[in-house]
Amino acid sequence: MDRIGVVDTMFARVDMGSIAENRLAGMEGFGERFKAVRRTVPGIRDLAVACRQLIERENCEVVLACGMPGGDDLDRIRAHEASQGIMMAQVLAGKHVLEAFVHAQEEPDPVKVTELCRQRVGAHAVNAYWLLYAPEELRKRAGQGVRQGGPDAGPLPG
């Protein structure tokens, strides 16, 4: 059975890992063809090693890294560092790690932040599934300015 990894953090103010698990549980083949394997780490800078461990120790084919960086300058720097670590983990492992970060400064309204998390994390969970089982779904959207968790930018003319 294939495995899709999900890593989230204690620092996030929304249970992003459960959003991903629930979205994956609704995908065709869940429990028969694939399952979700979840880990929770303290903060975003811990995501990269957990993602790599899921790939190497738990044999995950793809991993979704969920995090919610705070809004101050130091948090933005840490989010960038975390992203660098996630990129390194996926390159070293040779498998995709999709990053689903929702930054505190994206939306001041807590209700809207929760909805943004549902949309972005849910969409990236679907992307992880498509990477394994329906890559043609990704290709259909190539060049379309598709955005996860917000209005699509749309394609440029020409």
C-alpha positions as CSV (number, residue, x, y, z in Angstrom):
1,M,0.0,0.0,0.0
2,D,1.3,3.4,-0.9
3,R,1.8,6.1,1.8
4,I,1.2,9.8,1.7
5,G,2.9,11.6,4.5
6,V,1.5,14.6,6.4
7,V,3.5,16.7,8.8
8,D,2.1,19.5,10.8
9,T,3.2,21.7,13.8
10,M,2.1,22.4,17.3
11,F,2.7,26.1,16.6
12,A,-0.1,26.3,14.0
13,R,-3.3,27.8,15.2
14,V,-5.4,25.5,13.0
15,D,-5.2,21.7,12.9
16,M,-3.7,21.6,9.5
17,G,-2.8,17.9,9.7
18,S,-6.4,16.9,10.2
19,I,-7.5,19.0,7.3
20,A,-5.0,17.1,5.1
21,E,-5.9,13.7,6.5
22,N,-9.7,14.3,6.0
23,R,-9.2,15.4,2.4
24,L,-7.0,12.4,1.6
25,A,-9.6,10.1,3.3
26,G,-12.1,11.3,0.7
27,M,-9.9,10.4,-2.2
28,E,-10.5,7.3,-4.3
29,G,-8.4,4.3,-3.1
30,F,-7.9,5.6,0.5
31,G,-7.5,2.6,2.8
32,E,-7.0,0.2,-0.2
33,R,-4.5,1.7,-2.5
34,F,-2.9,4.2,-0.1
35,K,-3.0,5.5,3.4
36,A,-1.9,8.7,5.2
37,V,0.9,8.7,7.7
38,R,1.0,11.7,10.0
39,R,3.6,13.3,12.2
40,T,3.4,16.4,14.3
41,V,6.5,18.5,15.2
42,P,6.9,21.5,17.5
43,G,7.5,24.2,14.8
44,I,8.1,24.9,11.1
45,R,11.9,24.5,11.3
46,D,11.3,20.9,12.4
47,L,9.3,20.0,9.3
48,A,12.1,19.2,6.9
49,V,13.6,16.4,9.0
50,A,10.2,14.9,9.8
51,C,9.4,14.9,6.0
52,R,12.6,13.2,5.2
53,Q,12.0,10.6,8.0
54,L,8.6,9.9,6.6
55,I,10.1,9.3,3.2
56,E,13.0,7.2,4.4
57,R,11.6,5.4,7.4
58,E,7.9,5.2,6.6
59,N,8.3,4.7,2.8
60,C,6.1,7.7,1.9
61,E,5.9,8.4,-1.8
62,V,5.0,12.1,-1.3
63,V,4.8,14.3,1.8
64,L,2.7,17.3,2.6
65,A,4.4,19.8,5.0
66,C,1.9,22.1,6.8
67,G,2.9,25.1,8.8
68,M,1.7,28.5,10.0
69,P,4.5,31.0,10.4
70,G,3.8,34.0,12.7
71,G,3.6,37.5,11.5
72,D,6.8,39.2,12.7
73,D,10.0,39.6,10.8
74,L,11.8,36.8,12.7
75,D,8.9,34.4,11.9
76,R,9.2,35.3,8.2
77,I,12.9,34.5,8.3
78,R,12.2,31.2,10.0
79,A,9.6,30.4,7.4
80,H,12.2,31.0,4.7
81,E,14.7,28.8,6.5
82,A,12.0,26.1,6.9
83,S,11.3,26.3,3.2
84,Q,15.0,25.9,2.3
85,G,15.1,22.8,4.6
86,I,12.0,21.3,3.0
87,M,13.5,21.8,-0.5
88,M,16.7,20.2,0.6
89,A,14.9,17.2,2.1
90,Q,12.9,16.6,-1.1
91,V,16.0,16.9,-3.3
92,L,18.0,14.5,-1.1
93,A,15.2,12.0,-0.9
94,G,14.2,12.3,-4.6
95,K,10.5,12.6,-3.7
96,H,8.1,15.5,-3.6
97,V,7.4,17.4,-0.4
98,L,4.6,19.9,-0.9
99,E,4.7,22.9,1.3
100,A,1.4,24.3,2.6
101,F,2.2,27.3,4.7
102,V,-0.4,29.8,5.8
103,H,1.3,33.0,7.0
104,A,-0.2,35.0,9.8
105,Q,-0.1,38.2,7.9
106,E,-2.1,36.8,5.0
107,E,-5.4,37.4,6.7
108,P,-6.2,39.3,9.9
109,D,-9.6,37.7,10.5
110,P,-9.3,34.4,12.4
111,V,-12.3,32.9,10.7
112,K,-10.9,33.7,7.3
113,V,-7.5,32.3,8.3
114,T,-9.2,29.0,9.2
115,E,-11.0,28.9,5.8
116,L,-7.7,29.7,4.1
117,C,-6.1,26.8,5.8
118,R,-8.9,24.5,4.8
119,Q,-8.6,25.6,1.2
120,R,-4.8,25.6,0.9
121,V,-4.1,22.4,2.8
122,G,-7.0,20.6,1.2
123,A,-5.9,21.6,-2.3
124,H,-2.3,20.6,-1.6
125,A,-3.5,17.2,-0.3
126,V,-5.3,16.7,-3.6
127,N,-2.1,17.8,-5.4
128,A,-0.1,15.1,-3.5
129,Y,-2.7,12.5,-4.6
130,W,-2.5,13.7,-8.2
131,L,1.2,13.5,-8.2
132,L,0.9,9.7,-7.5
133,Y,-2.3,8.7,-9.2
134,A,-3.4,11.3,-11.7
135,P,-0.5,13.5,-13.0
136,E,-2.6,14.4,-16.0
137,E,-4.8,16.4,-13.6
138,L,-1.8,18.6,-12.9
139,R,-0.9,18.9,-16.5
140,K,-4.4,20.1,-17.4
141,R,-3.8,23.0,-15.1
142,A,-0.3,23.9,-16.4
143,G,0.0,27.6,-17.3
144,Q,-3.4,28.5,-15.8
145,G,-2.2,30.6,-12.8
146,V,-3.8,28.1,-10.3
147,R,-3.4,29.3,-6.7
148,Q,-4.0,27.2,-3.7
149,G,-6.1,28.8,-1.0
150,G,-7.1,31.9,-3.0
151,P,-8.5,33.1,-6.3
152,D,-6.6,31.8,-9.3
153,A,-4.4,34.4,-11.0
154,G,-5.4,33.0,-14.4
155,P,-3.3,32.6,-17.5
156,L,-1.6,35.5,-19.3
157,P,-2.9,36.4,-22.8
158,G,-1.2,35.0,-25.8
